[in-house]
């Protein structure tokens, strides 16, 4: 099976059966026919091969990026710009804006996605009171979904992956958590932290080029 077939089969099967804290809802774009159809076009375009990729782990999908397109860190605007037209509301997502600036600096989508696979510790998102929620924002949520997240990593490793290293978007809680489970389970030899795109766009926007340079330098690690 190609990477695209494996990835799409994985996403289509996702569900969280754990009991979640009161008020927390799961956001599953892969059960939405529009989002799934768009993600299918994306993965068939960029992952229709059997070459191994290096993983980049985000936190969990947000409402305006992967939560609506089914593609991590890709909002409807960016999806159209990379050749996948869509009828979704053209709302720009901050993290997606940074990621695609970085991707273009790397050499463009075809080159970047040929080398990397962006996923998330929780490939499904969470909301509470209509707002995005990170898996680590509530201790009881993190505890409830940990088995799901571990299973997701195990399943994705079967795609064919560079296990020498992976990258983590977020140098704080996401990195600490991924490092701790990686130490316990031995998924990768090394976890390399990267500043989270949303942090960069909200607090360090004047230094975008510096952060892009940092990403590219770390990607060149032998």
HELIX and SHEET records of a PDB file:
HELIX    1   1 UNK A    3  UNK A   12  1                                  10    
HELIX    2   2 UNK A   29  UNK A   31  5                                   3    
HELIX    3   3 UNK A   33  UNK A   46  1                                  14    
HELIX    4   4 UNK A   66  UNK A   69  1                                   4    
HELIX    5   5 UNK A   76  UNK A   81  1                                   6    
HELIX    6   6 UNK A   94  UNK A  106  1                                  13    
HELIX    7   7 UNK A  109  UNK A  115  1                                   7    
HELIX    8   8 UNK A  139  UNK A  157  1                                  19    
HELIX    9   9 UNK A  173  UNK A  185  1                                  13    
HELIX   10  10 UNK A  197  UNK A  203  1                                   7    
HELIX   11  11 UNK A  205  UNK A  207  5                                   3    
HELIX   12  12 UNK A  208  UNK A  219  1                                  12    
SHEET    1   A 3 UNK A  24  UNK A  27  0                                        
SHEET    2   A 3 UNK A 125  UNK A 128 -1                                        
SHEET    3   A 3 UNK A 131  UNK A 133 -1                                        
SHEET    1   B 4 UNK A 116  UNK A 122  0                                        
SHEET    2   B 4 UNK A  54  UNK A  60  1                                        
SHEET    3   B 4 UNK A 166  UNK A 169  1                                        
SHEET    4   B 4 UNK A 191  UNK A 194  1                                        
END                                                                             
